[in-house]
Amino acid sequence: MASKIYVKQIRSPIRRPEVQRKILKGLGLNKMNKVSELSDTPSIRGMINKIPHLVQILEK
């Protein structure tokens, strides 16, 4: 079974580049403090590394 990762949106995408907004949508995040459960894959990690100022990785 693939391991899971929990990502929480901590900042707003207002006044951010369109690329960063699309990454948030790709991660399933669209509102403040929303948590998304994702598979821990290199592609997901790469998306998170593009926007570390907007999201937080949670330990569960």
QUIUR-V164028 format. One record per helix or strand. SS is the DSSP state (alpha for helix, beta for strand). FROM is the first residue (numbers start at 0). TO is the last residue. If there is no record, write none. Layout:
SS:FROM:TO + SS:FROM:TO
This chain:
beta:3:8 + alpha:17:25 + beta:34:38 + alpha:41:49 + beta:54:57
